[in-house]
Amino acid sequence: MEYQNNQRSRDAVIVRTSLIGVGANLLLAGSKAAVGFLSNSIAVVLDAVNNLSDVLSSVITIVGAKLAGRKPDKKHPLGHGRIEYISTMLVAAVVLYAGVTAMVESVKDIFDPDVPDYSPAMLVVLALAVVVKIVLGVFVKRTGKRVNSGSLTASGTDALFDAILSASVLLSAVIYMFAHVSLEAYVGVLISVFILRAGVGILRETFNEILGKRVDREFLSELHETICADSDVHGAYDLILHSYGPERYIGSVHVEVDDTMTADALDLMERRIAENVYLRHGVVMTGIGIYSRNTRDDAVARIRSDVTRIVESVPGVLQMHGFYADAEKKTIRLDVILDFELEDRQKTFEEIRRQVQEAFPDFTIHMVLDIDF
């Protein structure tokens, strides 16, 4: 299937990109360590250590991608995709450890400084390291965004931070060579602050994924379009996606259909929708609920129009759906979505119910306060 092929391709891209990161960072760490020890520079040594932490981050990303790609089993019937969130948190932990270590060593060097000894050749090595880090960071970050990999995006962002920090190390070396002013320890503190900031940012983003953040609007729009493309569907609402790893979703939705559809026709429609959504988007639709649409009573159309006018006149209303009126049984059913920015959503909901009830005193009103997903 198209989705499964895309998933395998995604895993391969993550592993390949991470391996490139491992090779580049090992080369950078080795060259910087040599420069750092030969020049007696704490800032350069810390920069080399930071590159070694990047190597570990890339290895964690590779292992995470491999484990996340394992097939579902009896203990994990929904797959292992969430392992990528764990691997991203481990990357964040490595980054934070590197930041704390750099901070401790830099503060020590402020009170007990070492005198560096640079040569022009060493400066050339540092300059080349800055260029390599910029190219690597842009490449890894773009790839991470393209395949929706939090670990890769985090690694790319970290690499770009490293480029800035390596440039500051280079600048401090140039200043020392020409002005004989040592900024080594202070640059080391600056490096550690940036590293810690990056680690906290990675953790925050991963926590948002685990807690369940809002799904990308563009992806939801594409999914909504696929569902509404079915000939029997008049509208799709309450689309909810549960994440089991990057690009691994289980979803449910309500669709509005004619109230004359038979159970057999409904079953065929639900199967069509589920298949099309999975083939095009890789989302497993575990539940497709039904909103019935009035087709047999013209008087209901006027009721719907009046109720819509009342509901949409209230500030903070985002949508009304799931409307069905039974003139014979005197019932009206509808769902209302209210903006989360409202000070008291429940109070607004009750006000809408009151207005609808006043307009139709002979009807029993069944209203549901829905959520804007």
N, C-alpha and C positions, 0 to 999 in steps of 0.2 A: 504494500500500500504506500501511497505518496507520503503520508505522515510518518510511517515507520522508517521509510528510507531517509526522510529528512532528519529523524532523530538519530539514526546511525551516523549520518553525515555530520551532525552537530557534535556528537561525542568525539568523532575523529578529529574535527577541527580544534576542539578544546585540547585534546592530547597533543596534537601536532604543535599548536601555538605554545603550549606550556613547555614542551621540549626545547623549542627555540629559546624561550625565556631562560631555561636551565643552562643551556650552552652559553648564551650571552652573559648571564650573571656570573657564571663560573670564571669566564675569561676576565670580566671586569674586576671581580673580587681578587683574583690572583695578581693582576697588574697593579691594582690599588694597594694591596697588602705589601707588595714589593716596594712601591714608592713610599708608603707610609713608614715602613721599618727603616728603609735606607735614609729617609729624610728626618726620621724621629718626629713624625707628625701624628698627633693623636687624632686630629680631624680626618685625615686620610685613612688611618686605620679603622676608625669608626665607620667611615663611608664604605670600606671594604667589608666590614662585618654586616652592614646593612644589605649589601649585595648578596652575602651568604644567606641572610634571612629571606631574600627574594627567591633564592634557589629552593629553600625549604617550602616556601609558599607555592612555587610552581609544582613541586613534587606532590604536595597535598592536593593541589587542584587536579593533577593527573589521577591520583588514587581515587579522589572523590568522583571524578567523571566515570572511571571504570566501575566503581561500586554502584553508582547511581544508574548505570546502564544495564545492570543485571535484570534478568527476567523476573516477573512476579512469582512468588512461591506460596506455599500453604500458610506460612507465618506472616508473609507480607503480600497479600493478594492485590494490593494497589501499587505494587512496585517499590523501588528503592530510590525514587527521585529526590526525596527530601534529604538524602545524604549530602547533596550539593550544598544545602544550607549549613550542615554541620562542617563541611570542609571549608566553607567561606568563613565560619566563625573561628576555625583553627588558624586560617590565614591571618585573621584579625589578631588572634592571640600572639602569633609569631611577630607580627608587626609591633604590637604593644610591648612585647618583651624586648625587642630590639630598641624601641624608643626609650624605655626605662633604663636599659643598660647604657645606652649612649648618654643619657642625662647624667647618670651617676659618674661615669668616667670623665665627662666634660667638666662637671663641677669640681671633681678632684683636681683636674689639671689647672683650673683657675687659681687654686690655692697653692699648687705645687707644679708650676709650669715647666715644660721641657722646651728647649730651644731647637726649632726645626732647622733643617739644612737642605734647601731645595737646589735643584739644578735645572737648566733649560729643558733637558730631555724629560725630566719628571713632569714638568708643566705640560709638555706636548702629550704625554700619556693621559694626564688628567683632562685635558681639552678633548681628546678623542673619546674618553669615557663619557663626557657630557653629551657629545653628539650621538654616541651609541644608545645612551639611555633615552634620549628624546625620541629617536627613531623606534626603539623597542616599545616605549610607553604608548606612543600613538598607535602603533600596529596592534598591540595586545588589547588596548582599550576599545579600538574600533571593532576588532574581532569579537570581543566580549559582548558588546552591544548588539552586534549583528546576529549572534547565536543565543542571545539572552542568557549569558553566563555571568552570574554575580562574582564568581571567583576570578574569572579572567578580567572583568571590568575593574575589580578591586586591584588586581596585580598591575594592570595598565596604569591606573591612577597613581599607585604607589611608585611606579617607575618614573612617571613624569615629575612627581615630587622629588625623587632621587636626583633627577637631572638638575633641578633647581638647586638642590643642596650641594651636589657635586660642583656646580658652577660657583657657589659661594665658597667652597673649599679652594677652588682654583683662584678665585679673586683674593682670598686671604693670603694665599701663597705668593701671588704677584705683589701684593702690598708689602709683605715681609721682605721680599727680595729687593725692592726698590726703596722702601721707607724704613725697613728694619723694625716694624711694629708688628708684634705677634697677636693675631686675633684667633689663633687656633682653638682655644678652649671655648671662646664665645661662639664661634661658628659651630662647634660641636653641640653646644646647648641649643642653638637654632635648629640644627639637624634633628635633635631629639624631640623638640617641640613639634616639628612638622610630621615626624614619624608617628608620634602619639596622636596627633590630630587625625591623621589618615586612618589609624587603627580604630579610633572611636567612631569615625564615619562609617567604616566597613561594618562594625558591630551594629550600629544603629539601623543601617539599611537591611541587614540580615534579620534583625529582630522584627522589623516591619513586615518582612516576608513571612516569618513564622507566625506572627500575630494575625496576619491576614489583611493585607493592604488592598486598596481599590485596584481592580484589574485595569490595564491599559484601555483607554476609551476607544482607540482605533481598532483594537482587537475585538472588543465587545460589539462595535458597530459592524464589523465584518461578519461576526457570528450571528448577529441579529438579522443581517441581510440574507444570510443563507437560510435561516429558519423561515423568514417571511416570504422567501422565494417559492415555497411550496404552494401549490394552487389552492389548497383548502384552508390556508391560514390567512386570517384578516389582520392579525397583529400578534406580536410577541412581547411578553411582559415578565417581570420578576425573574430575569435571567441571573442566576447565581452560579458562580464558579468556585470550586474548592481546589486549592493548589496542593499537589503531591510532588512538588519539585518544579523547577523551571520548565515551562511549556508542557506540564503534565496536569491536566485539569479534568475534574469530574463536575458535571453541571446539571442544572434543572431549569425548567422554564414553563411558563403558562402561555398557551396559544389560544387565540380567539377564533372560534369556528361557528358555522351555522348550527342552529339548534335542531336542524333536521337530519344531521349526520347519524348514521347507524354505528353500532359498536364495531362492526367489521370494518367500516370505512375509517373510523378513528384509529383502529389498530394498524391498518395499512399506512395511514398518515404518520403516526408516531414512529413506525419502523423506518419510513423514508427519511424523516427528519434526523433521526439518530444516526443513520448510515451516512447521510450527506455531511452532517456536522463532523463526524469522526474522520471521514475521508479528506475533507478540506482543511480542518483545523486541529485534528487530533484530540478533540474533546469528547469524552464519554458521557453521553446524556443518560443519566440514571433515572430521571423523572421528567415526564412531559405532561403537565396538568392541562386542564381544559377550562376555558371560559366560553360559555354558550352565548351566541349572538342572536338577538330577536330577528326573526324573518317572517313571522306569521301574523303580525298585528301592526297596522300602520299607526295606530294611536300611541304605541310604545315609542315610535320615533319622536313624537312630540315630547313625551316624558323625558326621553334621553336628552333632547336638546335643552329642555328647561333645567334638568339636573346639572348638565355640563356647564350651563351659564352660571348657575349658583355656585358650583364648586370652584370654577376657574376665576370667579370674581374675588375670592378670598386670597389675600396676600400670602405668599409662601407655598402655594400649591404648585407642584411641579408636573403632576400628571393625574388623570383619572382614567381608570381602565376596569375591565371585568364587569362592565355594566350589563345588567339583565333585569328586566321588569316583567312581572306577571300581573296583567290587569285583572285577571279573574281571581287570583288568590290574594291580590293586593299586597304584593311584595316588591321591593326594589333592592337589588344587590349591586355593590360597587366597591372598588378599592381606590384609595387615595394615597398619593406619595407627597410628603411634605419635606420642605427644605430643612436640613440639619441645622441651619443657621437661625431658625426660629427660636425665640427665647423659651416658649412653652409649646411644644408640638402637640401634646395631648389636649391642651386647652383649645388650640386652633382646630384640631380634629373634632372635638365636641361641638364647637361653634358651627362647623360645616354640617354636622349631623342635625343640629337644631334647625338650621335654615332649610335643609332639605325636608325635614319632618313638617315644618310649618307650611311649606309649599304643597306638600302631599299628606295632609293629616289623616287620610283614610288608609294610607299604606304603612306596612311595617318595613322599616329601613334596616338593612343589614350592611354595615360599613366596616371595612378593614383598613387599618392604618398600615400602609406598606412602607418598605424601606427603599431609598434611592441607592441601588447598587452601582 
